[in-house]
């Protein structure tokens, strides 16, 4: 790319930025081009969306069967740990039976073994940002995933007009949601959306998009009225009021041998085998001792104390909280074993085990993202190359049981970063096909 073309692209990127920005007090590195993938890779991403929707539905069913006594009762008990009784009753209400998230966003790593899912986010940020990037890079002539308006069309398919509630805890994302609402009105002028705060007390639209975490309910003043309306079927809320579906524990349950027949029955043999390739092996950090003859699968140890003694090479593992806590998003609770001293590792394990009854934690295999090179504009507005590790976040919208890949974001972080999240020195671009 010649210098004049690069300068024109940078000028267009700056000129198109909404006045209020897209993230509160956050910035990222701009790039003259999207991240390119093959048509074959795009097809694999599209197929993954269907698999993940089926997985969500199977999780919802397994929890319900456990509550009803048709699957082991410990499953529901585990998923309900640390949650208030009122919310548990809400989550089990028959009026919400069968409902799962209408937006699915996996955090994906490209590794030597193929794609791996770090997390399955059902209240994802980045919807407005990805919509903006789609439009901008489509204007540059790129074949962006979802096209120029894929995110707008996807969001409209699940909320064809309605209310979007953004909590104070999620206020960093308010600018991008404000941009999303403005573009929705411009793209679909016959429909109406409102961007609301947690203090809203007036009449609700029939469709509500919940952009707040359920652990934050004490700070959501509109929640009691919202929940009453939902129980009376006056309104429909997505994601559904089911905190059990937002737990990372599901990855550990997926790998449990006693539940294998259930997963195969609900996902199909092929679907189960495909998800085994992308879901990292995961253990629940339960402090209860094992019987003398038992070991933790793959770790091949009999106690967590033995895991503390692992060498740095053996500690290619990560600890993270499962959910229903402010530490459960943004890598706040994540500890990478190979990046910690033995003392730090032991302290992290002990803390996680000590919180089991209220805040279960997971131990998971840590998969390393491949190194990629991508151009970006440096501080002097020159195009230079960055060697970085990448997180891919495709956005799937589920309408009428059909899962649509409506767009995807690449976050390319400097190669020395272990945890791949949005940061000021990361490149953010949409995915596009060659």
Buried (B, 14 or more C-beta within 10 A) or exposed (E): EEEEEBBEBBEEBEEEBBEEBBBEEBBBBBBBBBBBBEEEBBEBBBBBBBBBBBBBBBBBBBBBBBBEEEBBEEBBEBBBBBBBEEBBEBBBBEEBEEBBBBBBBBBBBBBEEEBBBBBBBBBBBBBBBBBBBBBBBBEBEBBBBBBBBBBBBBBBBBBBBBBBBBBEBBEBBBBBBBBBBBBBBEBBEEEBBBBBBBEBEEEBBEBBBBBBBBBBBEEBBBBEEBBEBBBEEEBBBBBBBBBBBBBBBBBBBBBBEEBEEBBBEBBEEEBBEBBEEBBBBBBBBBEEEEEEEEEBEEBEBBEBEEBBEBEEEEBBBBBBBBBBBEBBBEBEBBBBBBBBEBEEBBBBBBBBBEBBEEBBBBBBBBBBBEEBEBBBBEEEEEBEEBEBBBBBBBBBBBBEEEBBBBBBBBBBBBEEBBBBBBBEEBBBBBBBBE
